Amino acid sequence: MEVQFTVPWSYSEKVDTTFPLTDDYEYWRPLVEHFLERTDTVEIHCWNEEQVAIKEIQSVLNSSVHVGDHMTVFKISNDKSAQDILLNKYEKNHKFKWFTVNLIRQGEVIFHSGHWATEFAVTIKNAEEVPWIQKITPKNTDFLIY
């Protein structure tokens, strides 16, 4: 079963108007903890100009790196270092640090977070996971379940 959802966000006149801002990222940690249990690989995508985030990942994680024309992509084994950065270092100054995070099991993406943790697509094990996801995400989160 697949679930796609978009958390409510807004833009700020005070900062980059292309960056979506949520009220908070309280939903991030429980979602990632849940899906990390079934994950063997973590993939983080940053825009090439997001050098602070890129350098932080490089300094903490042993990963393969692919630098494209616009994106830097890190592929990381699901280990304690990857879990620490995903669960404890995902936000700075109320902004999410990475454009995309994929959690992968045996080559298949089972958790996709895009557009700085505002758009998600997840593969769930059973229908009971849907109300749990709805409970931890902000009010007015849009869901598509199929």
C-alpha positions as CSV (number, residue, x, y, z in Angstrom):
1,M,0.0,0.0,0.0
2,E,1.3,3.5,-0.9
3,V,0.6,6.7,0.9
4,Q,1.5,10.1,-0.4
5,F,1.1,13.2,1.8
6,T,2.0,16.9,1.8
7,V,2.3,18.7,5.1
8,P,1.0,22.3,5.3
9,W,3.7,25.0,4.8
10,S,4.1,28.6,3.9
11,Y,6.7,30.9,2.6
12,S,8.4,33.6,4.6
13,E,8.9,37.1,3.4
14,K,12.0,37.4,5.6
15,V,13.9,34.5,4.0
16,D,14.2,32.8,0.7
17,T,10.7,32.8,-0.8
18,T,11.3,29.5,-2.6
19,F,11.8,27.6,0.7
20,P,8.7,26.0,2.2
21,L,8.5,26.4,6.0
22,T,6.3,24.3,8.3
23,D,5.2,25.4,11.7
24,D,7.6,22.7,13.1
25,Y,9.2,19.4,12.1
26,E,7.8,17.3,15.0
27,Y,6.5,14.8,12.5
28,W,10.0,14.1,11.1
29,R,11.6,12.1,13.8
30,P,8.8,9.5,14.5
31,L,8.3,9.0,10.7
32,V,12.0,8.4,10.1
33,E,12.5,6.2,13.1
34,H,9.6,4.1,12.0
35,F,10.9,3.6,8.4
36,L,14.5,3.3,9.3
37,E,13.7,0.0,11.0
38,R,13.2,-1.5,7.5
39,T,15.9,0.3,5.7
40,D,19.4,-0.7,4.6
41,T,20.4,2.4,2.7
42,V,19.9,6.1,3.1
43,E,20.1,8.6,0.3
44,I,20.3,12.4,0.9
45,H,20.1,14.9,-2.0
46,C,21.2,18.5,-1.6
47,W,21.3,21.3,-4.1
48,N,24.9,22.0,-5.0
49,E,24.7,25.5,-3.6
50,E,23.7,24.1,-0.2
51,Q,27.4,23.8,0.8
52,V,26.9,24.0,4.6
53,A,24.6,20.9,4.5
54,I,26.9,19.1,2.1
55,K,30.0,19.7,4.1
56,E,28.3,18.6,7.3
57,I,27.3,15.3,5.7
58,Q,30.8,14.7,4.3
59,S,32.4,15.4,7.7
60,V,30.1,13.0,9.6
61,L,29.2,10.2,7.2
62,N,31.2,7.7,5.2
63,S,29.2,7.6,2.0
64,S,29.4,7.4,-1.7
65,V,28.9,10.8,-3.4
66,H,27.6,11.7,-6.8
67,V,27.8,15.4,-7.8
68,G,25.6,16.2,-10.7
69,D,25.0,19.5,-12.5
70,H,22.6,20.7,-9.8
71,M,22.4,18.1,-7.1
72,T,24.9,16.3,-4.7
73,V,23.6,12.8,-3.8
74,F,24.9,10.8,-0.9
75,K,24.3,7.1,-0.5
76,I,24.9,5.9,3.0
77,S,24.5,2.5,4.8
78,N,21.9,2.6,7.5
79,D,24.2,2.7,10.5
80,K,24.4,4.7,13.8
81,S,26.0,7.7,12.1
82,A,23.3,7.9,9.5
83,Q,20.6,7.5,12.1
84,D,22.1,10.2,14.3
85,I,22.2,12.8,11.5
86,L,18.7,11.9,10.3
87,L,17.1,11.9,13.7
88,N,19.0,14.7,15.5
89,K,20.6,17.0,12.9
90,Y,17.9,17.6,10.3
91,E,17.0,21.2,11.1
92,K,18.9,24.5,11.5
93,N,17.3,27.9,12.1
94,H,13.8,26.4,11.5
95,K,14.8,25.2,8.1
96,F,15.1,21.6,7.0
97,K,18.6,20.8,5.8
98,W,18.2,18.5,2.8
99,F,16.0,18.7,-0.3
100,T,15.4,15.0,-0.5
101,V,15.8,12.0,1.8
102,N,15.1,8.5,0.6
103,L,15.1,5.4,2.8
104,I,15.8,2.3,0.7
105,R,15.3,-1.4,1.3
106,Q,16.9,-3.9,-1.1
107,G,17.1,-1.2,-3.8
108,E,13.5,0.0,-3.4
109,V,12.6,3.4,-2.0
110,I,10.1,2.8,0.9
111,F,10.2,6.3,2.3
112,H,10.6,9.4,0.2
113,S,10.8,12.9,1.6
114,G,11.0,15.7,-0.9
115,H,10.9,19.5,-1.1
116,W,12.6,19.9,2.3
117,A,10.4,17.5,4.2
118,T,7.1,18.8,3.0
119,E,6.2,16.1,0.4
120,F,6.2,12.4,1.2
121,A,5.6,9.0,-0.5
122,V,5.9,5.9,1.7
123,T,5.3,2.2,1.3
124,I,3.4,0.9,4.3
125,K,3.2,-2.7,5.6
126,N,-0.5,-2.6,6.5
127,A,-3.5,-0.3,6.7
128,E,-3.0,0.3,10.4
129,E,0.0,2.5,9.6
130,V,-2.3,5.1,7.9
131,P,-4.0,6.4,11.0
132,W,-0.6,6.5,12.8
133,I,0.9,8.6,10.1
134,Q,-2.2,10.9,10.1
135,K,-1.9,11.3,13.9
136,I,1.7,12.4,13.9
137,T,1.5,14.7,10.9
138,P,0.2,18.3,11.2
139,K,-3.5,19.1,10.9
140,N,-4.5,19.8,7.3
141,T,-2.0,17.4,5.9
142,D,-3.2,16.3,2.4
143,F,-3.3,12.5,1.9
144,L,-3.5,10.2,-1.1
145,I,-3.8,6.5,-0.2
146,Y,-3.8,3.8,-2.8
